[in-house]
Amino acid sequence: MQYFDTLPKIIYIDSTGNSKVMTNLLARSSVIPQLLKDPLLYYTYDIQEGDTPEIIAHKYYGDSYRYWIVLFVNQLLDPQWDWPMNYATFEQYLADEYSSINIYSEIEYYEKIITQYDVNSQTTCIKKVRIDENTYNSLPVTQTETYTLPTGPVSVTTERNAVSIYDYELNLNESKRNIRILNANYVDLMETQFKKLMA
């Protein structure tokens, strides 16, 4: 199925008064949020270097034209900016965007990292909080304290971190790699339901 073939048609009147049948590119639908959490419908996938929606669709569904399903179930509206850039594109983007800045030394933001370790349950919880430069300068590089709670001892480590522009952009790009893949058993049903909604 070709995605754009399913979109509804509208009558458009141009500046000369002529009527034309056009595809309504603004028509939208979305997956019910509760379904996005169903482990039977989806599994997670980390986008690899060189992967495109078409490659993933061919790999998992045997049809590169089902690329729209990969984008649709992940609610990615803009494949150019919502999809992670490959290494060469990422480096070129940085060169174009920050041509007059040293992205390795220029700071994007400061943060405080709080790591809490529960000794009894052996669980770790990490929280990152953005802070201003003055707060950053007032904090020690790292500090660990242990507290005794009713549930047992808890170790809390506080660290400060200055995030460069390069690290910020890299983390932002890498955060887009983890996506959902719709179970191949439900792809035909997805296409059928989508056609009905668009009709």
VOMARVO-679316 format. One record per residue (C-alpha): residue number from 1; y, x, z. Coordinates in pm, whole numbers. Each point is the difference from the previous one (the first is absolute). Last residue first. Layout:
BEGIN
<atom><nr>NUM</nr><Y>Y</Y><X>X</X><Z>Z</Z></atom>
...
REM end
This chain:
BEGIN
<atom><nr>199</nr><Y>734</Y><X>-1172</X><Z>379</Z></atom>
<atom><nr>198</nr><Y>78</Y><X>314</X><Z>199</Z></atom>
<atom><nr>197</nr><Y>-193</Y><X>-130</X><Z>300</Z></atom>
<atom><nr>196</nr><Y>-299</Y><X>-101</X><Z>-211</Z></atom>
<atom><nr>195</nr><Y>-8</Y><X>339</X><Z>-179</Z></atom>
<atom><nr>194</nr><Y>15</Y><X>178</X><Z>337</Z></atom>
<atom><nr>193</nr><Y>-291</Y><X>-204</X><Z>135</Z></atom>
<atom><nr>192</nr><Y>-217</Y><X>91</X><Z>-299</Z></atom>
<atom><nr>191</nr><Y>96</Y><X>368</X><Z>15</Z></atom>
<atom><nr>190</nr><Y>-75</Y><X>21</X><Z>372</Z></atom>
<atom><nr>189</nr><Y>-334</Y><X>-175</X><Z>-48</Z></atom>
<atom><nr>188</nr><Y>-96</Y><X>254</X><Z>-266</Z></atom>
<atom><nr>187</nr><Y>101</Y><X>286</X><Z>234</Z></atom>
<atom><nr>186</nr><Y>-194</Y><X>-128</X><Z>302</Z></atom>
<atom><nr>185</nr><Y>-325</Y><X>199</X><Z>-37</Z></atom>
<atom><nr>184</nr><Y>204</Y><X>312</X><Z>-83</Z></atom>
<atom><nr>183</nr><Y>124</Y><X>16</X><Z>362</Z></atom>
<atom><nr>182</nr><Y>378</Y><X>26</X><Z>-15</Z></atom>
<atom><nr>181</nr><Y>122</Y><X>355</X><Z>56</Z></atom>
<atom><nr>180</nr><Y>262</Y><X>47</X><Z>268</Z></atom>
<atom><nr>179</nr><Y>241</Y><X>293</X><Z>1</Z></atom>
<atom><nr>178</nr><Y>59</Y><X>328</X><Z>185</Z></atom>
<atom><nr>177</nr><Y>205</Y><X>235</X><Z>-219</Z></atom>
<atom><nr>176</nr><Y>347</Y><X>-145</X><Z>61</Z></atom>
<atom><nr>175</nr><Y>52</Y><X>190</X><Z>326</Z></atom>
<atom><nr>174</nr><Y>-35</Y><X>325</X><Z>-200</Z></atom>
<atom><nr>173</nr><Y>327</Y><X>-61</X><Z>-186</Z></atom>
<atom><nr>172</nr><Y>193</Y><X>-80</X><Z>318</Z></atom>
<atom><nr>171</nr><Y>-154</Y><X>297</X><Z>180</Z></atom>
<atom><nr>170</nr><Y>101</Y><X>231</X><Z>-288</Z></atom>
<atom><nr>169</nr><Y>354</Y><X>-141</X><Z>-11</Z></atom>
<atom><nr>168</nr><Y>48</Y><X>49</X><Z>374</Z></atom>
<atom><nr>167</nr><Y>-164</Y><X>344</X><Z>-4</Z></atom>
<atom><nr>166</nr><Y>233</Y><X>113</X><Z>-280</Z></atom>
<atom><nr>165</nr><Y>308</Y><X>-147</X><Z>168</Z></atom>
<atom><nr>164</nr><Y>-89</Y><X>190</X><Z>314</Z></atom>
<atom><nr>163</nr><Y>-132</Y><X>-173</X><Z>311</Z></atom>
<atom><nr>162</nr><Y>112</Y><X>156</X><Z>329</Z></atom>
<atom><nr>161</nr><Y>-262</Y><X>-56</X><Z>270</Z></atom>
<atom><nr>160</nr><Y>10</Y><X>-30</X><Z>376</Z></atom>
<atom><nr>159</nr><Y>-311</Y><X>-20</X><Z>212</Z></atom>
<atom><nr>158</nr><Y>-102</Y><X>-212</X><Z>297</Z></atom>
<atom><nr>157</nr><Y>-354</Y><X>18</X><Z>139</Z></atom>
<atom><nr>156</nr><Y>-129</Y><X>-272</X><Z>231</Z></atom>
<atom><nr>155</nr><Y>-334</Y><X>44</X><Z>180</Z></atom>
<atom><nr>154</nr><Y>-150</Y><X>-308</X><Z>165</Z></atom>
<atom><nr>153</nr><Y>-219</Y><X>3</X><Z>309</Z></atom>
<atom><nr>152</nr><Y>-194</Y><X>-314</X><Z>99</Z></atom>
<atom><nr>151</nr><Y>12</Y><X>-378</X><Z>-43</Z></atom>
<atom><nr>150</nr><Y>222</Y><X>-47</X><Z>306</Z></atom>
<atom><nr>149</nr><Y>232</Y><X>265</X><Z>-152</Z></atom>
<atom><nr>148</nr><Y>23</Y><X>368</X><Z>89</Z></atom>
<atom><nr>147</nr><Y>258</Y><X>177</X><Z>-213</Z></atom>
<atom><nr>146</nr><Y>-20</Y><X>338</X><Z>-169</Z></atom>
<atom><nr>145</nr><Y>299</Y><X>170</X><Z>-161</Z></atom>
<atom><nr>144</nr><Y>27</Y><X>213</X><Z>-313</Z></atom>
<atom><nr>143</nr><Y>319</Y><X>139</X><Z>-154</Z></atom>
<atom><nr>142</nr><Y>70</Y><X>142</X><Z>-345</Z></atom>
<atom><nr>141</nr><Y>304</Y><X>143</X><Z>-175</Z></atom>
<atom><nr>140</nr><Y>213</Y><X>-103</X><Z>297</Z></atom>
<atom><nr>139</nr><Y>245</Y><X>-282</X><Z>-69</Z></atom>
<atom><nr>138</nr><Y>379</Y><X>35</X><Z>13</Z></atom>
<atom><nr>137</nr><Y>30</Y><X>119</X><Z>-361</Z></atom>
<atom><nr>136</nr><Y>-187</Y><X>-306</X><Z>-130</Z></atom>
<atom><nr>135</nr><Y>219</Y><X>-233</X><Z>207</Z></atom>
<atom><nr>134</nr><Y>308</Y><X>159</X><Z>-153</Z></atom>
<atom><nr>133</nr><Y>-149</Y><X>-20</X><Z>-352</Z></atom>
<atom><nr>132</nr><Y>-71</Y><X>-374</X><Z>20</Z></atom>
<atom><nr>131</nr><Y>-341</Y><X>-151</X><Z>67</Z></atom>
<atom><nr>130</nr><Y>-271</Y><X>-167</X><Z>-202</Z></atom>
<atom><nr>129</nr><Y>-302</Y><X>-103</X><Z>205</Z></atom>
<atom><nr>128</nr><Y>-360</Y><X>92</X><Z>-83</Z></atom>
<atom><nr>127</nr><Y>-289</Y><X>-144</X><Z>202</Z></atom>
<atom><nr>126</nr><Y>-349</Y><X>145</X><Z>25</Z></atom>
<atom><nr>125</nr><Y>-283</Y><X>-164</X><Z>197</Z></atom>
<atom><nr>124</nr><Y>-312</Y><X>197</X><Z>83</Z></atom>
<atom><nr>123</nr><Y>-321</Y><X>-142</X><Z>141</Z></atom>
<atom><nr>122</nr><Y>-247</Y><X>185</X><Z>221</Z></atom>
<atom><nr>121</nr><Y>-69</Y><X>-322</X><Z>194</Z></atom>
<atom><nr>120</nr><Y>13</Y><X>175</X><Z>336</Z></atom>
<atom><nr>119</nr><Y>247</Y><X>278</X><Z>-90</Z></atom>
<atom><nr>118</nr><Y>256</Y><X>-226</X><Z>-168</Z></atom>
<atom><nr>117</nr><Y>213</Y><X>221</X><Z>-225</Z></atom>
<atom><nr>116</nr><Y>359</Y><X>-97</X><Z>-80</Z></atom>
<atom><nr>115</nr><Y>184</Y><X>190</X><Z>-273</Z></atom>
<atom><nr>114</nr><Y>375</Y><X>-56</X><Z>-22</Z></atom>
<atom><nr>113</nr><Y>171</Y><X>149</X><Z>-306</Z></atom>
<atom><nr>112</nr><Y>380</Y><X>11</X><Z>10</Z></atom>
<atom><nr>111</nr><Y>170</Y><X>-3</X><Z>-336</Z></atom>
<atom><nr>110</nr><Y>283</Y><X>156</X><Z>-195</Z></atom>
<atom><nr>109</nr><Y>113</Y><X>-103</X><Z>-348</Z></atom>
<atom><nr>108</nr><Y>47</Y><X>121</X><Z>-359</Z></atom>
<atom><nr>107</nr><Y>61</Y><X>364</X><Z>91</Z></atom>
<atom><nr>106</nr><Y>100</Y><X>250</X><Z>-271</Z></atom>
<atom><nr>105</nr><Y>-221</Y><X>310</X><Z>19</Z></atom>
<atom><nr>104</nr><Y>-273</Y><X>-77</X><Z>-252</Z></atom>
<atom><nr>103</nr><Y>212</Y><X>-232</X><Z>-216</Z></atom>
<atom><nr>102</nr><Y>257</Y><X>269</X><Z>-73</Z></atom>
<atom><nr>101</nr><Y>257</Y><X>-228</X><Z>-160</Z></atom>
<atom><nr>100</nr><Y>184</Y><X>9</X><Z>-336</Z></atom>
<atom><nr>99</nr><Y>-277</Y><X>-132</X><Z>-227</Z></atom>
<atom><nr>98</nr><Y>-123</Y><X>-255</X><Z>252</Z></atom>
<atom><nr>97</nr><Y>-99</Y><X>-300</X><Z>-213</Z></atom>
<atom><nr>96</nr><Y>-84</Y><X>184</X><Z>-322</Z></atom>
<atom><nr>95</nr><Y>-194</Y><X>287</X><Z>160</Z></atom>
<atom><nr>94</nr><Y>-170</Y><X>-239</X><Z>242</Z></atom>
<atom><nr>93</nr><Y>-106</Y><X>-233</X><Z>-282</Z></atom>
<atom><nr>92</nr><Y>-131</Y><X>297</X><Z>-201</Z></atom>
<atom><nr>91</nr><Y>-214</Y><X>113</X><Z>294</Z></atom>
<atom><nr>90</nr><Y>-137</Y><X>-353</X><Z>47</Z></atom>
<atom><nr>89</nr><Y>-74</Y><X>-38</X><Z>-372</Z></atom>
<atom><nr>88</nr><Y>-194</Y><X>329</X><Z>-2</Z></atom>
<atom><nr>87</nr><Y>-193</Y><X>-86</X><Z>319</Z></atom>
<atom><nr>86</nr><Y>-94</Y><X>-357</X><Z>-95</Z></atom>
<atom><nr>85</nr><Y>229</Y><X>-278</X><Z>119</Z></atom>
<atom><nr>84</nr><Y>-133</Y><X>-263</X><Z>238</Z></atom>
<atom><nr>83</nr><Y>21</Y><X>-359</X><Z>-130</Z></atom>
<atom><nr>82</nr><Y>278</Y><X>-228</X><Z>132</Z></atom>
<atom><nr>81</nr><Y>262</Y><X>181</X><Z>-210</Z></atom>
<atom><nr>80</nr><Y>-134</Y><X>-24</X><Z>-357</Z></atom>
<atom><nr>79</nr><Y>-251</Y><X>-277</X><Z>64</Z></atom>
<atom><nr>78</nr><Y>278</Y><X>-233</X><Z>120</Z></atom>
<atom><nr>77</nr><Y>-125</Y><X>-325</X><Z>150</Z></atom>
<atom><nr>76</nr><Y>-277</Y><X>142</X><Z>218</Z></atom>
<atom><nr>75</nr><Y>-140</Y><X>-286</X><Z>209</Z></atom>
<atom><nr>74</nr><Y>-320</Y><X>197</X><Z>67</Z></atom>
<atom><nr>73</nr><Y>-220</Y><X>-281</X><Z>-131</Z></atom>
<atom><nr>72</nr><Y>226</Y><X>-31</X><Z>-305</Z></atom>
<atom><nr>71</nr><Y>19</Y><X>370</X><Z>-93</Z></atom>
<atom><nr>70</nr><Y>-378</Y><X>50</X><Z>-15</Z></atom>
<atom><nr>69</nr><Y>-35</Y><X>-343</X><Z>-162</Z></atom>
<atom><nr>68</nr><Y>262</Y><X>94</X><Z>-263</Z></atom>
<atom><nr>67</nr><Y>-213</Y><X>298</X><Z>-103</Z></atom>
<atom><nr>66</nr><Y>-260</Y><X>-251</X><Z>-122</Z></atom>
<atom><nr>65</nr><Y>81</Y><X>109</X><Z>-353</Z></atom>
<atom><nr>64</nr><Y>-185</Y><X>327</X><Z>77</Z></atom>
<atom><nr>63</nr><Y>-331</Y><X>-188</X><Z>1</Z></atom>
<atom><nr>62</nr><Y>-319</Y><X>126</X><Z>163</Z></atom>
<atom><nr>61</nr><Y>99</Y><X>-156</X><Z>332</Z></atom>
<atom><nr>60</nr><Y>-12</Y><X>298</X><Z>237</Z></atom>
<atom><nr>59</nr><Y>64</Y><X>303</X><Z>-222</Z></atom>
<atom><nr>58</nr><Y>185</Y><X>-189</X><Z>-273</Z></atom>
<atom><nr>57</nr><Y>231</Y><X>-162</X><Z>255</Z></atom>
<atom><nr>56</nr><Y>54</Y><X>338</X><Z>172</Z></atom>
<atom><nr>55</nr><Y>90</Y><X>164</X><Z>-331</Z></atom>
<atom><nr>54</nr><Y>237</Y><X>-283</X><Z>-96</Z></atom>
<atom><nr>53</nr><Y>174</Y><X>2</X><Z>340</Z></atom>
<atom><nr>52</nr><Y>57</Y><X>374</X><Z>-50</Z></atom>
<atom><nr>51</nr><Y>-181</Y><X>290</X><Z>163</Z></atom>
<atom><nr>50</nr><Y>116</Y><X>350</X><Z>-93</Z></atom>
<atom><nr>49</nr><Y>-17</Y><X>142</X><Z>353</Z></atom>
<atom><nr>48</nr><Y>-216</Y><X>-237</X><Z>205</Z></atom>
<atom><nr>47</nr><Y>94</Y><X>-339</X><Z>143</Z></atom>
<atom><nr>46</nr><Y>-169</Y><X>-51</X><Z>335</Z></atom>
<atom><nr>45</nr><Y>-214</Y><X>-315</X><Z>-1</Z></atom>
<atom><nr>44</nr><Y>-49</Y><X>-276</X><Z>254</Z></atom>
<atom><nr>43</nr><Y>-248</Y><X>-284</X><Z>-23</Z></atom>
<atom><nr>42</nr><Y>68</Y><X>-359</X><Z>-81</Z></atom>
<atom><nr>41</nr><Y>-160</Y><X>-344</X><Z>0</Z></atom>
<atom><nr>40</nr><Y>-254</Y><X>44</X><Z>278</Z></atom>
<atom><nr>39</nr><Y>248</Y><X>188</X><Z>221</Z></atom>
<atom><nr>38</nr><Y>230</Y><X>-308</X><Z>8</Z></atom>
<atom><nr>37</nr><Y>349</Y><X>116</X><Z>103</Z></atom>
<atom><nr>36</nr><Y>162</Y><X>-69</X><Z>-338</Z></atom>
<atom><nr>35</nr><Y>-151</Y><X>-347</X><Z>13</Z></atom>
<atom><nr>34</nr><Y>221</Y><X>-93</X><Z>297</Z></atom>
<atom><nr>33</nr><Y>312</Y><X>90</X><Z>-203</Z></atom>
<atom><nr>32</nr><Y>-80</Y><X>-254</X><Z>-278</Z></atom>
<atom><nr>31</nr><Y>24</Y><X>204</X><Z>-322</Z></atom>
<atom><nr>30</nr><Y>320</Y><X>-40</X><Z>-195</Z></atom>
<atom><nr>29</nr><Y>149</Y><X>-198</X><Z>-287</Z></atom>
<atom><nr>28</nr><Y>290</Y><X>74</X><Z>-227</Z></atom>
<atom><nr>27</nr><Y>169</Y><X>-122</X><Z>-318</Z></atom>
<atom><nr>26</nr><Y>301</Y><X>224</X><Z>-76</Z></atom>
<atom><nr>25</nr><Y>-140</Y><X>124</X><Z>-331</Z></atom>
<atom><nr>24</nr><Y>22</Y><X>-351</X><Z>-146</Z></atom>
<atom><nr>23</nr><Y>-125</Y><X>60</X><Z>-354</Z></atom>
<atom><nr>22</nr><Y>245</Y><X>-129</X><Z>-260</Z></atom>
<atom><nr>21</nr><Y>1</Y><X>-287</X><Z>-248</Z></atom>
<atom><nr>20</nr><Y>329</Y><X>7</X><Z>-188</Z></atom>
<atom><nr>19</nr><Y>267</Y><X>-261</X><Z>-56</Z></atom>
<atom><nr>18</nr><Y>302</Y><X>84</X><Z>-214</Z></atom>
<atom><nr>17</nr><Y>346</Y><X>-76</X><Z>138</Z></atom>
<atom><nr>16</nr><Y>164</Y><X>320</X><Z>-130</Z></atom>
<atom><nr>15</nr><Y>16</Y><X>155</X><Z>348</Z></atom>
<atom><nr>14</nr><Y>-375</Y><X>-51</X><Z>55</Z></atom>
<atom><nr>13</nr><Y>-179</Y><X>-309</X><Z>130</Z></atom>
<atom><nr>12</nr><Y>-318</Y><X>89</X><Z>185</Z></atom>
<atom><nr>11</nr><Y>-296</Y><X>-237</X><Z>24</Z></atom>
<atom><nr>10</nr><Y>-251</Y><X>122</X><Z>257</Z></atom>
<atom><nr>9</nr><Y>-357</Y><X>128</X><Z>-18</Z></atom>
<atom><nr>8</nr><Y>-228</Y><X>54</X><Z>298</Z></atom>
<atom><nr>7</nr><Y>-163</Y><X>337</X><Z>72</Z></atom>
<atom><nr>6</nr><Y>-371</Y><X>31</X><Z>-82</Z></atom>
<atom><nr>5</nr><Y>46</Y><X>207</X><Z>-318</Z></atom>
<atom><nr>4</nr><Y>204</Y><X>254</X><Z>200</Z></atom>
<atom><nr>3</nr><Y>-302</Y><X>95</X><Z>211</Z></atom>
<atom><nr>2</nr><Y>-248</Y><X>57</X><Z>-283</Z></atom>
<atom><nr>1</nr><Y>-347</Y><X>-127</X><Z>85</Z></atom>
REM end
